[in-house]
Amino acid sequence: MRPPIDDGIVVVTGASSGIGREIARQLAGRAKTLILVARRKERLDELAAELSQAHPRSQVRVKPCDLGNLDAVDTLISDVKSEHGPVDILINNAGLGDMALFERSDWAKLDQLIRVNIAALSLLSRRVIESMVARKRGGILNVSSAFGFTLMPGFGPYAATKHYVTALTETLRMENRKTGVVITQLCPGPVATEFEGLTGNPTAHSVPKFLEISAERCARVGLRAFERDRGVVTPGFWAKVMIGLGKITPRFIYRLAMRPVASELLKLPKSTK
């Protein structure tokens, strides 16, 4: 069973940068209609122009949308359906992050994180999957994270949202085993994107470069796994190691190992976000 990418209506969220932009680049020239979704219209317009020039026969459309606004999300899917027809492929890539001790975090930022990472992803999936099942064709690729399988101080809400994405995706895959709908989740570790800068890093330490993979590689590995109807794909050696160790390590030992991380975060000034 293969997702109908090459002749389908494909929606990519978070397409203005990072993994989403690379996914869009790799799907351009293949999808019948490629619909780019993100908040930053100017970036979407630039990407659409690039893809249209490289693939003149492709239909590339821009749909600016604040995924933190669920009314806007609902309108987005309605507009896509009325203009292009039922969505064949949904790639839920958009996501927000935060790095802070929970009691020092900004609630407005967390509220937006939960809306985008959980509510918007769920609403988009719910709005398209019923039609996919009825037509016996379609696919959903959810971009989760290695944090969907593990935990770390400073990333509580973000990891919690990715646990939700992982659980939902696994369940949808089980439910749709015989419906003709492909359900896959992409769970990368550190990827060289804008994500760390947008997340906010209160420490003086960045992710070591040897742990990172490129957004292009992450997108390529994820799409290949999606087309092969794999349930979970984790690009990058170190992400595989982290997830593997997390699965076999007893929780009480993992807590002990993470204590130094929590201690370091507690030493930071409270005004630091």
QUIKAHU-V887089 format. One line per field, one symbol per residue. phi: phi as a letter, one per 40 degrees, with the letter a starting at -180 (. if undefined). psi: psi as a letter, one per 30 degrees, with the letter a starting at -180 (. if undefined). burial: b if it has 9 or more other C-alpha atoms within 8 Angstrom, else e. A space follows every 50 residues. Layout:
phi: ???
psi: ???
burial: ???
//
This chain:
phi: .bccccbbcbbbcgccafccccccccccgbccbbbcbacccccccccccc ccccbdcccbbbbcacccbccccccdcccccccbhcccbbbcbdabbaba cdcbccccccccdccccbccdccdcccbcccccccfaiabbcccadccba aadgbdcccccccccccccccccccbdbcgbcbbbbbcccbcbcdccccg bcccbbcdccccbccccdccccccccccgccbbbchdccccccccccccd dcccccccdcccccccccdcccb
psi: kkkiefgljkkjlhfflbeeeeeeeffkfekekjjkklejeeeeeeeeee eeefiffkjkkkikkjffjfeeeeeeeeeeeeefakkekkjifklllkjl kefglkeeeeeeeeeeedeeeeeeeeffeeeeeefhklkkjkjblffffa lkkfgdeeeeefeeeeeeeeeeeefgegfgkkkkkkilbkkiafeeeeej jflgklkkeffllleeeeeeeeeeeefghkekkjkkeeeeeeeeeeefkk eeeeeeefeeeeeeefflkffk.
burial: eebbbeebbbbbbbbbbbbbbbbbeebbebbbbbbbbbbebebbbebbee bbeebeebebbbbbbbbbebebbbebbeebbeeeebbbbbbbbbebbbbb beeebeeebbebbbbbbbbbbebbbeebbeebbeebbbbbbbbbbbbbbb ebbbbbbbbbbbbbbbeebbebbeebbeebbbbbbbbbbbbbbebeeebb bbeeeeeeeebbbbbbbbbbbbbebbbebbbbbbbbeebbebbeebeeee eeebeeebeebbeebeebeeeeb
//
